[in-house]
Every structure is written in C-alpha cells, then in structure tokens.
C-alpha cells in the first residue's frame, strides 16, 4: 500500500484526488496549505507527495524545497501547475499541467509509487 499526501488549496482537487487514488488502494491524506502539508509530511510516513504549486502564502516550490532538504529527501513529488514549463529543474519528480487529465495523473502516481524511493 502506498501513502500519498495531497496538498492543494482547492477542496475540489483534494476531494477528487482522495477519491480517485483511494479506489486504487492508495491511502490518501490531504492538506489545504503548504505549511499544513509540510507539518503532515514531517509527522507522517508518505511514499509520494502531490502539491499544487500556486497557493496563497507559501507555495508548492517551498514544499519541494523543504522535502529535498529533509531526511526523507528521496520522496517523489508531483507538482500541479498552470505554468509547468516554469518549473523545470525545480526539484519535482514530475510536473503536471493544471487542469490535468485524471488518468494521466494516476499513471504518473503509479509510476512514481513503483520507484525505489517510494518503495
């Protein structure tokens, strides 16, 4: 079983990803802000993090920067962004366009969940 943390300020996105990934036997936890997500990441055991990039206050770039500087630095991180081309070399394992095709995101989650860092 794979534990996934979804960080997004939009309730609809959090609910959609929780529902879709839960159906595939992923355990999904959510946070509505970058700081809330970082707190959960530090206190939990997650195999993968999905974070929106643009959020009020601290953004998803800070989330990935924090993860890469932590003891769990190898945790795969997927960034969701309306401007994914601006995030190249940003520390993300993958960046998905927002709006995203749900099936494409699910496939990316499955790929990264199989990686050695996620297992």
SVG drawing of the C-alpha trace seen along z (x, -y; Angstrom):
<svg xmlns="http://www.w3.org/2000/svg" viewBox="-15 -35 34 37">
<polyline fill="none" stroke="black" stroke-width="0.4" points="0.0,0.0 1.2,-3.5 0.6,-6.5 0.1,-9.7 -0.1,-13.3 -2.1,-15.8 -1.5,-19.5 -3.9,-21.9 -5.8,-24.9 -8.8,-23.8 -11.1,-21.5 -12.5,-20.1 -9.0,-19.0 -8.2,-17.4 -11.5,-15.5 -11.1,-14.4 -7.6,-13.0 -8.5,-11.4 -11.5,-9.6 -9.6,-8.5 -6.5,-7.3 -8.4,-5.6 -10.2,-3.5 -6.8,-2.2 -6.0,-1.2 -3.7,-4.2 -4.0,-5.7 -4.5,-9.4 -4.1,-12.3 -4.7,-15.9 -3.7,-19.4 -5.2,-22.7 -1.9,-24.7 1.8,-24.3 2.6,-24.8 -0.1,-22.3 1.3,-19.8 4.8,-20.2 3.6,-19.6 1.8,-16.4 4.9,-15.3 7.2,-15.8 4.9,-13.8 3.8,-11.1 5.2,-8.5 4.4,-9.3 5.6,-7.5 4.6,-10.3 3.5,-13.9 1.3,-15.7 1.3,-19.5 -0.3,-22.4 2.4,-25.0 0.4,-28.2 -1.2,-28.6 -1.7,-31.6 1.3,-32.4 3.9,-29.6 3.7,-27.7 4.5,-24.3 8.0,-25.3 8.7,-25.7 7.1,-22.3 9.5,-20.5 12.5,-22.6 11.6,-21.5 11.3,-17.8 14.6,-17.8 16.3,-19.3 14.8,-16.8 15.7,-13.3 13.1,-12.0 14.6,-13.8 14.0,-11.0 10.2,-11.1 8.8,-11.6 7.0,-14.9 4.5,-15.7 3.8,-19.4 0.5,-20.6 0.8,-23.9 -0.9,-26.1 2.7,-27.0 4.6,-23.8 7.3,-25.0 8.5,-27.4 9.2,-24.5 11.9,-22.7 14.8,-21.8 12.7,-22.7 13.3,-19.5 9.9,-17.9 10.0,-14.3 7.1,-15.2 5.1,-18.3 1.5,-18.1 -0.4,-20.8 -3.4,-22.2 -6.1,-21.4 -4.8,-17.9 -6.3,-14.7 -7.1,-12.5 -5.9,-9.3 -2.6,-10.9 -2.0,-11.9 -3.0,-8.4 -0.5,-6.9 2.3,-9.2 1.4,-8.3 1.6,-4.6 5.0,-5.1 6.5,-7.0 5.0,-4.7 6.9,-1.9 10.2,-3.8 12.8,-2.6 12.5,-5.9 8.7,-5.2 9.1,-1.6"/>
</svg>
